[in-house]
């Protein structure tokens, strides 16, 4: 049994190493999963990968049939939700609704003349915006042309202003976040309940403490560095400024999900249900109607639906395939008995669920830091968490939520994370120095997140 564990750990470690080296994650996870499944077959650990109805009557072929079955299942359920969310976000960006929302929320900052208070408030506004703009890179790109210039005009250094923007998407949160959907699925909890009762309270605590940390940390480092960089204002071109009422469009899916739930009309005795995909499609239809009112050109508005589908297709290629590959990888790990061995070890050591959750979170942070992305890590480990939590009498939701937040925060400390690369490039600052500026607020958020999830 020891050899089986060593072999599995070797395959896992080598796979993570290759992902860190920027080898395509889907390929690595699929291949590693097949290797572990094949190993479990030839050693007799597992000789049946599908039930009798799904089986091809060949264990070797069943390994590949398992991939097909997983991809088909994910595409029709979780994958469709993620794809619709991406399509809607792409459309909001195209019609200028996201830009209008950012402009509205950043307007009050212009009237203040307290640089580091505005700096901290700018971070809070980014966090609020992240509820509607789910992509950290997209949010950073938008706020680099709004919040960043405001802070620079007030005398805040480029590094401090860039840090506020880069760390603004502090945690993945909300019904449209891909990792939230994964947590909801494996924790067996509705997405609206996860958002309202678990994510929002933790997000609020993390936001308050991270905002305070930003105020003191950026002020301290600017004073310590004695920054003398001069801000040269560049002409900004607002090519697509949407009407003011468009500010409501990005939050429509969230509104519909909460309105048609136990937190909305259920309290009036009206039992109308709505799922995330339906909420996205309804919101998209409303947005198209607004575009028709705006331009009075049915042909162009009708053609704009392609933007939605392009966003869906891109998300399938990037995220949905990653989810399926990660599930194959996780299944391969399960087939070799590593999870059973690990749970037995934890049980024999008598470690508390809180200690185990903390340990898992630290590992996720390190992996997210190394890879620059927490998504692949969350997708890889999420499928095995419920089984593991059940074996040690831990709460799967707590472990999954901790893992999700750890992955989000870990990427903000990584100089190879997409959001860090984008912001450092646009702000013309060093990525490693930017990560240093993120460090204290992120570490504060890590501690607050862990404590909040465990004790709230």
C-alpha positions in Angstrom: 0.0 0.0 0.0 2.9 2.4 0.7 4.2 2.0 -2.8 0.7 2.9 -4.2 0.7 6.1 -2.1 4.2 7.0 -3.1 3.4 6.5 -6.8 0.2 8.6 -6.5 2.0 11.4 -4.7 4.7 11.4 -7.4 2.2 11.7 -10.2 0.4 14.5 -8.3 3.6 16.4 -7.6 4.9 16.0 -11.1 1.5 17.2 -12.5 1.5 20.3 -10.3 5.1 21.0 -11.3 4.2 20.9 -15.0 1.2 23.2 -14.4 3.5 25.6 -12.6 5.7 25.5 -15.7 2.7 26.6 -17.7 2.1 23.3 -19.5 -1.6 23.2 -20.5 -3.5 22.2 -17.3 -6.2 20.2 -19.2 -3.7 18.0 -20.9 -1.8 17.3 -17.7 -4.8 16.6 -15.5 -6.4 14.3 -18.1 -3.2 12.4 -18.7 -2.4 12.1 -15.0 -5.9 10.9 -14.3 -5.6 8.2 -17.0 -2.2 7.1 -15.7 -3.6 6.7 -12.1 -6.7 4.9 -13.4 -4.5 2.5 -15.5 -2.2 2.0 -12.5 -5.2 1.1 -10.3 -6.4 -1.4 -12.9 -3.1 -3.3 -13.4 -2.5 -3.5 -9.7 -6.0 -4.6 -9.0 -7.0 -1.6 -6.9 -9.9 -0.8 -9.1 -11.1 -2.8 -12.1 -14.4 -1.0 -12.8 -14.6 2.6 -13.7 -18.2 2.8 -14.9 -21.4 1.1 -13.8 -22.7 -1.8 -15.9 -25.2 0.4 -17.8 -22.5 2.9 -18.9 -19.7 0.4 -19.4 -18.2 -0.6 -22.7 -17.4 -4.0 -21.3 -13.7 -3.2 -21.4 -12.0 -1.6 -18.4 -9.4 0.1 -20.7 -12.0 1.6 -22.9 -14.0 2.6 -19.8 -11.2 4.9 -18.8 -11.9 7.0 -21.9 -15.6 6.5 -21.7 -15.4 8.0 -18.2 -13.9 11.2 -19.7 -16.8 11.3 -22.2 -19.4 10.7 -19.5 -17.8 13.4 -17.3 -17.6 16.0 -20.1 -21.2 15.3 -21.2 -22.5 15.6 -17.6 -20.5 18.8 -16.8 -21.5 20.5 -20.1 -25.2 20.0 -19.4 -25.1 21.2 -15.8 -22.3 23.1 -14.2 -20.7 23.9 -17.5 -23.8 25.5 -19.0 -24.1 27.8 -16.0 -20.4 28.9 -16.2 -20.7 29.4 -20.0 -23.8 31.6 -19.7 -22.2 33.7 -17.0 -19.2 34.3 -19.3 -21.4 35.2 -22.2 -23.4 37.6 -20.2 -20.2 39.3 -18.8 -18.8 39.6 -22.3 -22.0 41.2 -23.5 -22.1 43.7 -20.6 -18.6 44.8 -21.5 -19.5 45.2 -25.2 -22.5 47.4 -24.6 -20.6 49.5 -22.1 -22.7 48.6 -19.0 -19.7 47.5 -17.0 -17.9 50.8 -17.8 -21.0 52.8 -16.7 -21.1 51.0 -13.4 -17.4 51.7 -12.7 -17.8 55.3 -13.6 -20.8 55.7 -11.3 -19.2 54.2 -8.3 -15.9 56.0 -8.7 -17.5 59.5 -9.1 -17.6 60.2 -5.3 -13.8 59.6 -5.0 -13.1 62.6 -7.2 -14.5 65.1 -4.6 -12.3 63.9 -1.7 -8.9 65.3 -1.1 -7.5 62.7 1.4 -5.2 60.5 -0.7 -5.0 57.4 1.4 -8.6 57.4 2.5 -9.5 57.6 -1.1 -7.0 54.8 -1.7 -8.8 52.6 0.9 -12.2 53.5 -0.4 -11.1 52.8 -4.0 -10.3 49.2 -2.9 -13.7 48.9 -1.2 -15.4 50.1 -4.5 -13.4 47.5 -6.4 -14.7 44.8 -4.0 -18.3 46.0 -4.6 -17.8 45.9 -8.3 -16.4 42.4 -8.2 -19.9 41.2 -7.3 -21.1 42.1 -10.8 -17.8 41.9 -12.7 -16.6 38.3 -12.0 -13.4 38.4 -13.9 -10.5 39.8 -11.9 -8.6 40.7 -15.1 -11.6 42.5 -16.6 -12.3 44.4 -13.4 -8.6 45.5 -13.1 -8.6 46.7 -16.8 -11.7 48.8 -16.1 -10.5 50.3 -12.9 -7.1 51.1 -14.2 -8.7 53.8 -16.3 -10.9 55.1 -13.5 -9.7 54.5 -10.0 -6.0 54.4 -10.8 -5.8 58.0 -12.4 -7.9 59.4 -9.5 -5.4 58.1 -6.9 -2.4 59.2 -8.9 -3.8 62.8 -9.2 -4.1 62.9 -5.4 -0.4 62.0 -5.0 -0.6 58.3 -4.2 2.3 56.4 -5.7 1.9 54.2 -8.8 2.6 51.1 -6.8 0.0 51.9 -4.1 -2.7 52.8 -6.7 -1.9 49.6 -8.7 -2.1 47.5 -5.6 -5.6 48.8 -4.8 -6.7 47.8 -8.4 -4.9 44.5 -8.5 -6.3 43.2 -5.2 -9.8 44.7 -5.7 -11.1 41.3 -6.8 -10.2 39.9 -3.4 -12.3 36.8 -3.3 -14.3 34.8 -5.9 -17.9 35.4 -4.7 -21.4 35.4 -6.1 -23.7 33.1 -8.0 -21.8 33.6 -11.3 -18.3 32.8 -10.0 -17.1 29.5 -11.5 -15.5 28.4 -8.2 -18.7 29.3 -6.3 -20.7 26.9 -8.5 -18.2 24.2 -7.8 -18.4 24.8 -4.0 -22.2 24.8 -4.2 -22.3 21.5 -6.1 -20.0 19.6 -3.8 -21.2 21.1 -0.6 -24.8 20.2 -1.7 -26.1 23.7 -1.0 -28.1 26.1 -3.2 -26.0 28.9 -4.8 -28.2 31.6 -3.3 -27.8 30.2 0.2 -24.1 29.9 -0.2 -23.9 33.5 -1.4 -26.1 35.1 1.2 -25.5 33.0 4.4 -21.8 32.1 3.9 -19.9 34.1 1.3 -21.3 37.6 2.0 -20.6 37.7 5.8 -17.0 36.5 5.2 -16.6 38.9 2.3 -17.7 41.8 4.4 -15.3 41.0 7.3 -12.4 40.5 4.8 -13.3 43.7 3.0 -13.3 45.8 6.2 -10.0 44.5 7.5 -8.3 44.5 4.1 -9.4 48.1 3.5 -7.9 49.2 6.8 -4.7 47.3 6.0 -4.5 49.0 2.6 -4.8 52.4 4.2 -1.9 51.9 6.7 0.3 49.7 4.5 0.3 51.8 1.3 0.8 55.0 3.4 3.6 53.4 5.3 5.4 52.1 2.2 4.9 55.3 0.2 6.5 57.2 3.1 9.3 54.6 3.4 10.0 54.6 -0.3 9.8 58.4 -0.5 8.2 58.0 -3.9 8.7 61.0 -6.2 7.1 59.5 -9.3 5.1 62.1 -11.2 1.7 61.3 -12.7 1.4 62.3 -16.4 -2.3 62.4 -17.3 -3.1 60.7 -20.5 -6.1 61.4 -22.7 -8.8 58.8 -22.0 -11.1 57.7 -24.7 -14.5 56.6 -23.6 -15.6 54.9 -26.9 -18.7 53.3 -25.5 -20.3 55.2 -22.7 -23.7 53.6 -22.1 -26.8 55.4 -20.8 -26.9 55.9 -17.0 -29.7 53.3 -16.5 -27.3 50.6 -17.9 -25.6 50.6 -14.5 -28.4 48.2 -13.4 -27.9 45.6 -16.1 -24.8 43.9 -14.7 -26.5 43.2 -11.4 -29.8 41.9 -12.9 -28.8 38.1 -12.7 -27.9 38.5 -9.0 -31.2 40.4 -8.4 -33.3 37.7 -10.1 -31.6 34.9 -8.3 -32.2 36.5 -4.9 -35.7 37.8 -5.7 -37.0 34.4 -6.7 -35.7 32.6 -3.7 -36.3 32.1 0.0 -34.8 35.6 0.5 -37.4 37.2 -1.8 -40.9 36.4 -2.9 -40.9 33.0 -1.1 -41.7 35.1 2.1 -44.9 36.2 0.4 -45.9 32.7 -0.3 -45.1 32.8 -4.0 -43.1 29.8 -5.0 -41.7 30.8 -8.3 -38.2 29.3 -8.9 -35.4 30.4 -11.1 -32.0 28.9 -11.8 -28.8 30.8 -12.7 -29.0 30.0 -16.4 -32.5 31.3 -16.6 -31.6 34.4 -14.7 -28.7 35.0 -17.1 -30.8 34.5 -20.2 -33.6 36.8 -18.9 -31.1 39.5 -18.0 -29.5 39.1 -21.5 -32.9 39.5 -23.2 -33.5 42.7 -21.2 -30.1 44.0 -22.1 -30.8 43.4 -25.8 -34.1 45.2 -25.5 -32.3 48.2 -24.0 -29.8 48.1 -26.9 -32.7 48.2 -29.3 -34.2 51.2 -27.5 -30.8 52.8 -27.6 -29.9 52.3 -31.3 -33.3 51.6 -32.9 -31.4 49.2 -35.2 -32.8 45.7 -35.0 -30.3 44.2 -37.4 -27.3 45.3 -35.4 -28.9 44.4 -32.0 -29.8 40.9 -33.4 -26.2 40.4 -34.6 -24.8 41.3 -31.1 -26.1 38.0 -29.8 -22.9 36.5 -31.3 -21.0 38.3 -28.5 -22.9 36.3 -25.9 -22.2 33.0 -27.7 -18.6 33.9 -28.3 -18.2 34.3 -24.6 -19.9 31.0 -23.9 -17.6 29.2 -26.4 -14.4 30.7 -24.9 -15.5 29.7 -21.4 -16.2 26.1 -22.7 -12.7 25.9 -24.2 -11.0 27.3 -21.0 -13.0 26.5 -17.9 -15.5 23.7 -18.7 -12.8 21.5 -20.2 -10.7 22.2 -17.1 -13.5 21.1 -14.8 -13.9 17.8 -16.6 -10.1 17.2 -16.7 -9.8 18.0 -13.0 -12.6 15.5 -12.2 -10.8 12.8 -14.1 -7.6 13.6 -12.2 -9.5 13.5 -8.9 -11.1 10.2 -9.8 -7.7 8.7 -10.6 -6.4 9.8 -7.2 -9.5 8.2 -5.6 -8.9 4.9 -7.5 -5.4 4.4 -6.1 -6.7 4.7 -2.5 -4.8 7.8 -1.5 -7.8 9.6 0.0 -8.7 6.5 2.1 -5.1 6.3 3.3 -4.9 10.0 4.1 -8.2 10.0 6.0 -7.1 7.0 8.0 -3.8 8.9 8.9 -5.7 12.0 9.9 -8.1 10.0 12.0 -5.3 8.1 13.8 -3.5 11.4 14.6 -6.6 12.8 16.2 -6.4 16.1 14.4 -9.4 18.4 14.7 -11.4 19.4 11.6 -10.2 23.0 12.1 -6.5 22.0 12.0 -7.1 19.9 8.9 -9.0 22.7 7.2 -6.2 25.1 8.0 -3.6 22.7 6.6 -5.6 22.2 3.4 -6.0 26.0 3.0 -2.3 26.6 3.4 -1.5 24.0 0.7 -4.0 25.7 -1.6 -2.5 29.1 -1.1 1.0 27.8 -1.9 -0.3 26.1 -5.1 -2.2 29.1 -6.1 0.8 31.3 -5.5 3.0 29.0 -7.6 0.6 28.7 -10.5 -0.9 32.2 -10.5 -4.4 30.8 -10.7 -6.6 29.2 -8.1 -9.2 27.9 -10.5 -7.4 24.7 -11.6 -6.5 24.0 -8.0 -10.0 24.3 -6.8 -11.4 22.2 -9.6 -8.7 19.5 -8.9 -9.4 19.2 -5.2 -13.1 20.0 -4.9 -14.4 16.5 -6.0 -12.5 14.7 -3.3 -13.2 17.1 -0.4 -16.7 15.7 0.5 -15.5 12.2 0.8 -12.5 13.3 2.8 -14.6 15.6 5.1 -17.1 12.8 5.7 -14.3 10.4 6.8 -12.9 12.8 9.4 -16.3 14.1 10.5 -15.6 17.6 9.2 -18.0 20.0 7.5 -17.4 19.8 3.7 -18.8 23.3 3.2 -16.3 24.8 5.6 -13.4 23.0 3.8 -14.6 23.9 0.3 -15.3 27.6 1.2 -11.9 27.9 2.9 -10.3 26.3 -0.1 -12.1 28.7 -2.5 -11.0 31.8 -0.6 -7.4 30.5 -0.2 -7.1 30.0 -3.9 -8.4 33.5 -4.6 -6.0 35.1 -2.1 -3.0 33.0 -3.1 -3.1 34.3 -6.7 -2.8 37.9 -5.5 0.6 37.1 -4.1 1.8 35.5 -7.3 3.8 37.6 -9.8 2.7 35.3 -12.6 -1.0 35.7 -12.0 -2.9 37.3 -14.9 -4.3 40.1 -12.9 -0.8 41.0 -11.6 0.8 40.9 -15.0 -2.0 43.1 -16.5 -1.9 45.8 -13.7 1.9 45.9 -13.5 2.1 46.3 -17.2 -0.6 49.1 -17.4 0.8 50.9 -14.4 4.4 50.4 -15.5 5.5 49.0 -12.2 7.5 45.9 -11.2 5.3 42.8 -10.7 7.3 41.7 -7.6 7.0 45.1 -6.0 3.3 45.1 -6.7 3.0 41.7 -5.0 4.8 43.2 -2.0 2.2 46.0 -1.9 -0.5 43.3 -1.9 1.1 41.2 0.8 -0.2 42.7 4.1 -3.8 43.3 3.0 -3.9 39.7 1.5 -2.4 38.1 4.6 -4.9 40.0 6.8 -7.7 38.7 4.5 -6.3 35.2 4.8 -6.5 35.2 8.6 -9.9 36.9 8.7 -11.3 34.5 6.1 -10.2 31.4 8.0 -11.5 32.7 11.3 -14.7 33.9 9.9 -15.5 30.7 8.0 -14.8 28.5 11.0 -16.5 30.6 13.7 -19.3 32.4 12.0 
